[in-house]
Every structure is written in C-alpha cells, then in structure tokens.
C-alpha cells in the first residue's frame, strides 16, 4: 500500500527503556480498527491502472495484525497477513515476495503512516486515515522499485459493512475521501533515510524541511522525526528539544507529548 504522504510514517525506535510502555498505546489504536472492512472500488484509484483488486476484505485483529483476503486484478486469490501495530518498529514479514519488513507509526488519532521494505529499501510508503465517524478507512500510497524510483500511486478506500455507499449524515451519497496531508521532498528523503538507519541523513533532510517552512510540510511531524533521528544517535538533549518544539506547535498531540516525556525519563527529569 502506499507510502507517499504516508511517507511520514516510518517512525522508528523510540527509547529502549520505554519499550514496555509502547504496546499499550499500539493496542489501543488497533482496537479502534478491529473488525472487517470492505474494499470500495468506486472510491479508489490506481496510477497507473488497472485497479489492484477486484474485491478485497480487510480484517484487523485485536492485536493489530492485518489480513487481506480477496481477488486481485488478474482474478487470482489473495490472502496474506502481516503486522500493522503502530509501535514505530520494523517487523519482519515472511511468505510475501513483495516486501520483507513493515513498520507502522501513529501520526495522530486518525492517521498512521507505514513503510514496506524489501532488503532495507522502501517499496511502499503510505498513510492510513480514518474518517471522523470511524466508518471509512483510506490508504494513500506511493510505490517504488528497488532503485528507489517511484512507480505509481494508489488511493484505496475501505468501509465497514453497510457503509460502502452511504454515510450517517447523507444516506444517498458516499462521504468524500479523507484528505491526507502531502509530504515535501525533504520529508520523503528524511523518512526514507530513517527507514534505512541513516540518522545523519534523516537529520539533514528534516532540518531542511523545517527551515524551508513549506506550506504543505508538517512542522510537528518534522520535529518528531528529527527527534527520533537524534535519539538514534544518542543525542538526547537535541531529541528533547525537537519533541518539545513539536508539543509547543501542537499541545494536544499525544504522540509528541509521549516522546518528550520519554526523553525526560532518559534525562532523569522525573518531576
């Protein structure tokens, strides 16, 4: 699935000392998605075509695993299961030739980002958005070849059973697609670098994204991601400064607050 604007999604390693606390937050988000979702072809698009699936059912388990079960564009059956827990960590995937690792990160209460990798190279960058009423889920993705060249984009819409063509407020009209923030080239570069373990490259790219103040950029995301890169290098004070900046920009952002708090623990600022 796409990892374009969703590119904001490869948030990686937080702090090892707090690893035990992360599953609680990851499972809380997974539970909101638990259940079955049906693919909505009329509200999905693929560039280049044709559509990726003829039919598809998406199922989230309470633990956060995601299962796809349906028929692809060539009429071949598709059934695969892989981790979709938003803990920011890479998870190994077996039995799938297209990718061997996946990581998911929580961007907000309704948006998660993800990265699918093949031999440590991004093959998909994307985001998953949940509508305000919780009935429509949209995936936005960018796909790449093994040389890092973009090969396509996709917007895939899934709905809870009974909501494929209707919404609670307008029964005869489907709700509009969820609009997900796009990313800048610097943000995409930073996310890819972090996904490959290149903390220095990620810091440089997100610094450019912050300094340029591009209108489509997300300063909160940029500071959090640069903070993660600093954490990777053991530069705790610099990481704290970025997480603190993210909180100042968006005080209600729980993810930024959690990361800032985690860094304070490492700095022994217990009060």
Buried (B, 14 or more C-beta within 10 A) or exposed (E): BBBBBBBBBBBBBBBEEBEEBBBEBBBEBBBEBEEEBBBBBEBBBBEEEEBBBBEBBBBBBEBBBBBBBBEBEEEEEBEEBBBBBBBBBBBEBEEEEEBBBBBBBBBBEBBBBBBBBBEEBBBBBBBBBBBEEEBBBBBBBBBBEEEEEEEBBBBBBBBBEEBBEBBEEEEEEBBEBBEBBBBBEBBBBBBBBBBBEBBEBBBBBBBBBBEEEBEEBBBBBBBBBBBBBBBBEEBBEBBBBBBBBBBEBBEEBEBBBBBBBBBBEBEEEEE
